[in-house]
Amino acid sequence: MSFRSVAIELTARCNQRCSYCYNAWRNDPDVMGELDLDALRLLLTDLARLGDLRHVTLTGGEPFLRPDLHELIELIAALGLGVVIITNGGRICAADVERLSGYGHLLSVQLTLAGACAATHDLHCGAGSFEHVTRALEALTKAGIPTGGSFLCTAQNFQETAAIFEKFAGYEVRQVAFNRFNPSGYSTAALHELMPTRSQVVEALEAAERSATERGQKVFCTMPIPPCVVDTQLYPHIKFGHCSAGAKNSEPAIGTDGRLRLCTLQRDSVGPIEVLEAQSLTELDSTLAFRSSIPEFCLPCPLAKRCLGGCGAAAQWVLGSARELDPFVAQHVMLDFDARSRQHCSSAKVSPGLEGNSASRADDE
């Protein structure tokens, strides 16, 4: 094993219906099942034994819908691992806050703001969700629990970036992830409403850079922004990265079905978790194929091997193959992008891990 963190999707169930949700099984969570605590105990014990694991990211669905969540957190602590929790905040109660405040190995509880006001946030996440997330932010930060923020940049909220970062600062949230909308899974249905243009992302990045400069917030981009679209050197206080799926610094995902994907956005799994018993993630044929296959448009670029053409997972979801361009790039340079993406997104009905087991860019549909 060669990765230091792993994301575990604890449940397909969720109390919200966010338009940007990456989970393909959002409309049919029962098809994915759910690993029980005993299965998770065996899984985590095996992962800890295999090697380099340092922390576990607990996500979903909504992790706080699991009644055994705190037992799982304590199990992870017993294995000597740190914990990050990604939540919408809607199911965090006073008892949860009290227990979370006692965990020394809790690295962060991350909550997303998709708007600076209820109207915009609820447009993305559903009625009442803004009240829930802000109440959770207040309760967690007042209790001294390490809390991180996540901003999702879309065509419907980019103009509120400055106000969103100011709101995080008001809760003394010092670390904020900048996520540009990246269509995958369920959210492909809202691709043409949510996908921001280059100019919209640039406007949002400028606001984030000002906030990082003036307030000292640590801002990092978790979704790749190809350098051919945005000159990242213009934002020295923002940490940018590239697609790390399958690389040594990656965070692979284990779905509610117990199967392994190169990242949470990947459509298909690379197989059951047992594949790591025989081979490291970076040496799997599917990983090597994914990282070595680059969209034809990107081949002349000197940064192609580092950038990989942006997000191959989104390309597969939207255009049918990970060999295609990242939709964020394609919308500006592919003349038939609108027609092709609409046709593919309307016909694709694939759940990750249920159809095929290859994450390869070289062996798609």
N, C-alpha and C positions, 0 to 999 in steps of 0.2 A: 504494500500500500504506500502511496506517495502523497497523500493529501492530509492537511492538518485540521480541516474542518469538514463537516458533513451536515447537510440539511435533511431533516426527517419530517415528512408530511404526516402528521399524526392522525389527521382525519380529513375526510372529504366534506364533512358538514361545516356549514358556515351560517352565521346569523345575518350576513349582509349579502347583497347582490351587486357587487361592484362591476361597472361596465368594463374596467380594465383588467379583470381577473384573468390570469394566465392558465388556470386549471381547465383542462379539456373536459373534465367530468363534472363541471359545475352544475349542469342541468340534470345529471343522473348520478349522484354520489354513491348510490347503493351498489353500482356496478364495480366499484373499486374496493369495497370492503374496508377493513381497518385492523391493523395489528394490535393485539391485546398487550397488556403489560408484560406478561411472561415472554412473548415473542420479542418485544422490544428489549427486554433484559438480556436475552440471549444474543440478539443482534448487536447491542452496544458492547457487551462483554467481548464478543468476537472482534469487533472493530478496534476496541482498545488494545486487545492482545496483538493485533496484526502490526501495529507500529507507531506511526507518527501523529495520530489523532490528538488534537489539543482542545478543541471545543465542538459543541453540537448546537446547531441552529434548529429550534423547534418551530415548525410552521404548520400550515394546513392548506385549505380550510382554516378554521379558527381553533387554535390550540386550547383555549380556555373552555371549549365545549367538552373536552375530555375530563371526566370526573377524577381520573387518576393522574392528572397532570403533575401535581406536586409530588406524588410518589415517584414519578419518572424523573423529575428534577433532582430529587434526593438520590436516586439511583445513579444519575450521571455524576453527581458530586462524589459519591462513594468510589467511582471509578477514576477520580482525580481529574475530571474534565470540566471545562467551563461551559456556560450555557448562554445562548442568545435566544430570545423569544420574539417572534414576529406576530403581532396581533393587531386587530382593529380596535381593541379597547372596549368593545361593547359588552363583553361578558366578565370584565374584571370587577370584582366586588371588594368590599372593605376587608373581608377575610383573606382574599388573595393578596391584597396589598400588604397586610400584616405578615403573611408567610413569606412573600417575596423579599421583604425588608430584612429577613433573617438569613438570606442565602449569600454567603461570602463568595461563592463561585459564579454568581450571576453577573455576566459581563454587560448585558444590556437588554432592555425591553424596548423594541422598536415599534413606533406607531407612525402611520402615514397621514399626512394632511394633503388632500387633493383640492383644497380651496381654503381661502382665508376667512370665508364666511360660510354660513349654513347653506345658502343658496347654491354656491358652487360646489362645495364638498358633497352635499347631498345629491347633487346632479350626477356625480360620479358613483356615489356609494349607497344611495338610498335615503329615504326620509328618516330623520332623527339620528343619522350616523355622526354628524358633526358634534352634536351635543354629547354623544357617547365618547368620542375620541378626545374631546377637550376635557371632559370630566376625568377621563383616565389619565391624561397628561398631568392634570393638576394633582390628582391623588398620588401618582407615582413619584413625581418630582418633589412634592411636599414631604413624602416619606423618605426622601434621600435615596431612592432606588435608581441605579444607573439607567438613564432613559435616552434613547436615540430617536432621531426624527427621520422621516423619509418624505421627500417631496416628489410627487409624480407629475411631470410636465406633460400637458396635453394641449391640443388646440383650443380647448375650452377653459383653460386656467392659467396659461403662461403669463398673462398680464398681472396675475396676483402673486407672482413669485416673491417680490420684495416684501409684500404683506405677510406671506406665509413664513418666510424666514424670520421676520420680525415677531410673529406669533410664537414660533419656536423659541426665540430668544427670551420672550416674556416668561416662558416656563423654565428658563435657564437650561434649555437643551443645547448643548455645545457641539454635538456631532450630528450632521445631517447628510443623508444620502440623497443625491440628485439623480432621480430616475426619469429619463425621457421615456415616454410611452413606447413600449416595444410589443407589437401585436403577437400574441400566441394563444393557443387554446381558445377559451370562451371569448376573449376580447377581440378576436378577428372579426366578429360580427359587428363591432363598433369601430373598425379600422378607419373608415373614411370620416368619422366624426371626431375621433380622438387623436389621430396621427398629427403631430406638430410638424410644421415646415422647418427648414433650416433657419430662416429668419426668426421664427418664434422661439426656437431653442436658443439661438444666440441672444435674444432679448432676455430670456430667462437666466442664461448663464451670466450675463452682465450683472443682473440683479443679485445673483448668488455670490458672485465675486465681490461685489460691494459689501454684502453682508459679512462675508468671510474676512474682508480687510478691516471693516469698521468695528465688528463685534468679536473678531477672533474665533468665529465658528469654524470647525473643521468640516469641510465639505468634500465629499468624494462622489464620483460618478460610478454607479454600479452597473449601468448599461453602457456598452461600448459606444463611443461616438467617433466614427471614422475620421481621421485627420484630413481626408480629402474634402470633407463637408464643413468641418469647423477647425480653425487653427487654435488648438488647445493651449498654445504658448501665450495666448492673450489673457489667460486666466491663471496666473501663477499661484493663487491661493486655493485652487481646486485641484484635487488629485484625480487624474484620469487613468483609466485602465483599458485594456483590450480584452477580447474574448479569451477567457482562461479555461473553457470547458475541456476537461481531460488533461490539462497541464498540471504541473507540480503544485501551483498555487491555487488550484481550483477548489470549489466547494460542490462536490457531486450531491445528488439528491436521491433519497430513498423514498419511493412513493408509498401510499397507503396499502399497496399490494405487495410491498416488500422487495420490489425490483429497483435496480440501480439505473439512474440516468446521469449523463455527464453534467447536467445542471437542471435547475427547476423548470427551465423553459423548454427543454428538449422534448420532442414529441414521443420518441421511442426509447425504450430502455436498452441498455447494453447487456442485460441479462439479470439473473438472480444475484443477490449479494455474494453468493458462494464463488462467483467468478474471481473474486479477490483472493481466495485461498490459493489459487494456482498462479495468478499473474497480477502484476500491479496495474492500476488504472491507466497509467500513461503508456503501458505496453500492449494494451488490448488492440486487436486489429481495427475495431470500430473507432477507437480513439485516434490511432495513427492516421486512419483514412480521413477522419473529420478534420484534423489539424493540418493535413498536407494538401487537402483539396481546396483551391481558392477560386472564386468566381472569375470567369474569363475576363470580365471588364476590369478586374483589379490586377491582373498579371503584370502589366507594364509598371505598376507602382513600386517604387523602391521600399515602401513600408508594408507591402502585401503580406509577407510572411509573419510580420508582427501583428498586423491588423486582422488578417484572415478575411477581409471583406466585410467586417462588422459582425452582426449576429446571424450565424447560419441557422440557428433554431427558428428565428422569426422568418427567415427566407423560406424555410421548409413549410411552415404553417401557412404563409400568405401566398407563395408562388409555387409550392409543390415540391421544391427540392432545395436542399441546403447548398447546392452548387450555385443557386441564384444569388442575386444581390440582397443585402440587407434592405428591407422595405424603406427604411429611413433614407437610404441613398437612392434606391430605385425610383421613388416617387418623383425625383428631380431629373433623372437621366433616362428612364425607360419610357418610351413614347406610349406604349400600350399598358402601362402599369395599372391604370385604373380599371380597364376592362379585364385584364388577366387576374388581378387580385380579387375583383368582385366575383368572377366566375369560380375561381378556386375556393375562396372562403365560403361561398354559398353551397358548394358541393362536398367539402371536406367534413367528415364526421368520424374522426379518429381520436381515440383516447390513448394517452401515453401508456405504454407497457401492454396494451391489449392487442395490438396489431403489429406484428413484426418485432424484432429485437435488435435492430441496427440503428446506431446513431451516426452512421457514416455519411459524409457528404458525397462520397463516391458511389454509393449504392442506394440511392433514393428511388422513389417511385419510377 
